[in-house]
Amino acid sequence: SGLFAGLGIASAAVALAAQDVVKSLLGGFTILTDKPFEIGDYIEVGVYSGTVADITFRSTRIRAINNSIITIPNSLITSEYIINWNKLESRIIDTKLRISLEATTEQINRCISKITTVLKANEEVKDDTIEVHLSEISADCNTISIRTYVKVTDFSAYLKSKDRIYCDILDVLERENIDL
């Protein structure tokens, strides 16, 4: 009976130790069949982010921005949220312009109209997503809100597109003599 008790305790210990391995194997199977990401995709999993370098049944390796490799057990990946930045269809540009109270209503209306025109003329902007409006009036400034989506999804291309759009907006403000 002592032998059976010892075997029972040993098998319970082995079962507990194998629990994480089994969870990771099931997580790996889930990842490989559901394909929420693939090798080369840039993902965020909980507090980790990077480019997927390898997917196995037990773990997934991602290369972080600082070029280090992070190995994440698949059981953790399947229990966390996953953001796959490569699956984007568009990226948002959302900004607020806090303009001087010295700007007249006529200047503000012209500015809104011209910013809308500039955005519509940009081939990277999705026309049906353009929103430009006076969103706030306060004691220290008036606020114009601009929200639109651009067709580029690559992060570097997005930054360049955003840069061009912001420069176009600043040009409109300069031509209308509106101070931020």
C-alpha positions as CSV (number, residue, x, y, z in Angstrom):
1,S,0.0,0.0,0.0
2,G,3.0,2.3,0.6
3,L,4.2,1.7,-2.9
4,F,0.7,2.5,-4.4
5,A,0.6,5.7,-2.3
6,G,4.0,6.7,-3.6
7,L,3.1,5.9,-7.1
8,G,-0.1,7.9,-6.7
9,I,1.8,10.9,-5.4
10,A,4.4,10.6,-8.2
11,S,1.8,10.4,-10.9
12,A,0.0,13.4,-9.5
13,A,3.3,15.3,-9.6
14,V,4.0,14.3,-13.1
15,A,0.5,15.2,-14.2
16,L,0.9,18.7,-12.6
17,A,4.3,19.2,-14.3
18,A,3.0,18.0,-17.7
19,Q,0.0,20.3,-17.4
20,D,1.9,23.3,-18.8
21,V,3.4,21.3,-21.6
22,V,0.0,20.0,-22.6
23,K,-1.5,23.5,-22.5
24,S,1.4,24.8,-24.7
25,L,0.9,21.9,-27.2
26,L,-2.8,22.5,-27.4
27,G,-2.1,26.2,-27.8
28,G,0.4,25.5,-30.6
29,F,-2.2,23.3,-32.4
30,T,-4.7,26.2,-32.1
31,I,-2.2,28.7,-33.4
32,L,-1.2,26.5,-36.4
33,T,-4.8,25.7,-37.3
34,D,-6.5,29.1,-36.6
35,K,-3.6,31.1,-38.0
36,P,-4.1,34.4,-36.1
37,F,-0.6,35.3,-37.3
38,E,2.2,33.9,-39.5
39,I,5.9,34.1,-39.6
40,G,6.9,37.6,-40.6
41,D,3.8,39.3,-39.1
42,Y,4.2,42.1,-36.5
43,I,2.1,41.2,-33.4
44,E,1.4,42.3,-29.9
45,V,0.7,39.6,-27.3
46,G,0.0,41.0,-23.8
47,V,3.1,43.2,-23.0
48,Y,5.2,41.6,-25.8
49,S,5.5,42.9,-29.3
50,G,7.7,42.0,-32.3
51,T,7.9,40.2,-35.6
52,V,7.1,36.5,-35.5
53,A,10.3,34.5,-36.2
54,D,9.2,31.0,-35.5
55,I,6.1,29.0,-34.5
56,T,6.4,25.5,-32.9
57,F,3.8,23.4,-31.1
58,R,5.3,24.4,-27.7
59,S,6.2,28.1,-28.2
60,T,6.3,31.1,-30.5
61,R,9.4,33.2,-31.0
62,I,9.1,36.9,-31.8
63,R,11.9,39.3,-32.6
64,A,11.5,42.5,-30.6
65,I,12.3,46.0,-31.9
66,N,15.7,45.9,-30.1
67,N,16.4,42.7,-32.1
68,S,16.2,40.4,-29.1
69,I,14.2,37.1,-29.4
70,I,11.3,36.6,-27.0
71,T,10.0,33.0,-26.6
72,I,6.4,32.9,-25.5
73,P,4.7,29.7,-24.5
74,N,1.7,29.0,-26.8
75,S,-0.5,28.5,-23.7
76,L,0.2,32.2,-22.8
77,I,-0.5,33.4,-26.4
78,T,-3.9,31.6,-26.6
79,S,-4.9,33.0,-23.2
80,E,-4.0,36.7,-24.1
81,Y,-5.2,39.1,-26.7
82,I,-3.3,39.1,-30.0
83,I,-3.0,42.2,-32.2
84,N,-1.8,41.4,-35.6
85,W,-0.7,44.7,-37.1
86,N,-0.1,43.1,-40.6
87,K,-3.8,42.4,-40.9
88,L,-4.7,46.1,-41.0
89,E,-6.6,47.4,-44.0
90,S,-6.0,51.0,-43.1
91,R,-4.5,53.2,-40.4
92,I,-6.1,56.1,-38.7
93,I,-4.9,59.7,-38.5
94,D,-6.6,61.4,-35.6
95,T,-5.5,64.9,-34.5
96,K,-6.8,68.0,-32.9
97,L,-5.7,71.5,-33.8
98,R,-6.0,74.0,-30.9
99,I,-6.2,77.3,-32.8
100,S,-5.9,80.8,-31.5
101,L,-9.0,82.7,-30.4
102,E,-8.0,85.4,-32.8
103,A,-9.1,83.3,-35.7
104,T,-12.4,84.5,-37.1
105,T,-15.4,82.3,-37.8
106,E,-14.8,82.9,-41.5
107,Q,-11.2,81.9,-41.2
108,I,-12.2,78.7,-39.3
109,N,-14.8,77.8,-41.9
110,R,-12.3,78.3,-44.8
111,C,-9.7,76.4,-42.9
112,I,-12.0,73.4,-42.4
113,S,-13.1,73.5,-46.0
114,K,-9.5,73.7,-47.3
115,I,-8.2,70.9,-45.0
116,T,-11.1,68.7,-46.3
117,T,-10.1,69.5,-49.9
118,V,-6.4,68.8,-49.2
119,L,-7.3,65.4,-47.7
120,K,-9.6,64.5,-50.6
121,A,-6.8,65.3,-53.0
122,N,-4.4,62.9,-51.3
123,E,-4.5,59.5,-53.0
124,E,-3.5,57.7,-49.7
125,V,-6.6,59.0,-47.8
126,K,-9.8,57.0,-47.9
127,D,-12.3,59.7,-49.1
128,D,-15.3,58.3,-47.3
129,T,-13.6,58.5,-43.9
130,I,-12.7,62.2,-43.8
131,E,-14.0,64.1,-40.8
132,V,-13.0,67.7,-40.2
133,H,-15.0,69.9,-37.9
134,L,-14.9,72.5,-35.1
135,S,-15.2,70.2,-32.1
136,E,-14.7,72.5,-29.2
137,I,-15.0,76.1,-28.1
138,S,-13.2,77.1,-24.9
139,A,-11.8,80.1,-23.1
140,D,-8.3,79.5,-24.3
141,C,-8.7,78.2,-27.8
142,N,-11.0,76.7,-30.4
143,T,-10.4,73.1,-31.5
144,I,-10.6,71.6,-35.0
145,S,-10.7,67.8,-35.0
146,I,-9.4,65.9,-38.0
147,R,-10.0,62.2,-38.4
148,T,-9.4,60.1,-41.5
149,Y,-8.0,56.7,-42.5
150,V,-5.1,56.2,-44.9
151,K,-4.8,53.2,-47.2
152,V,-1.1,52.4,-46.3
153,T,-0.6,49.8,-43.6
154,D,3.1,49.4,-43.4
155,F,4.2,51.4,-40.3
156,S,7.1,53.3,-42.1
157,A,4.9,54.2,-45.0
158,Y,2.2,55.3,-42.6
159,L,4.6,57.6,-40.8
160,K,5.6,59.2,-44.1
161,S,2.0,59.6,-45.2
162,K,1.1,61.2,-41.9
163,D,4.0,63.5,-42.2
164,R,2.9,64.7,-45.7
165,I,-0.7,65.2,-44.5
166,Y,0.4,67.1,-41.4
167,C,2.6,69.4,-43.6
168,D,-0.4,70.0,-45.9
169,I,-2.5,70.9,-42.9
170,L,0.2,73.3,-41.6
171,D,0.3,74.9,-45.1
172,V,-3.4,75.5,-45.0
173,L,-3.1,77.1,-41.5
174,E,-0.2,79.3,-42.7
175,R,-2.2,80.5,-45.8
176,E,-5.2,81.3,-43.6
177,N,-3.0,83.1,-41.0
178,I,-4.3,80.9,-38.2
179,D,-2.0,80.4,-35.2
180,L,-1.9,77.2,-33.2
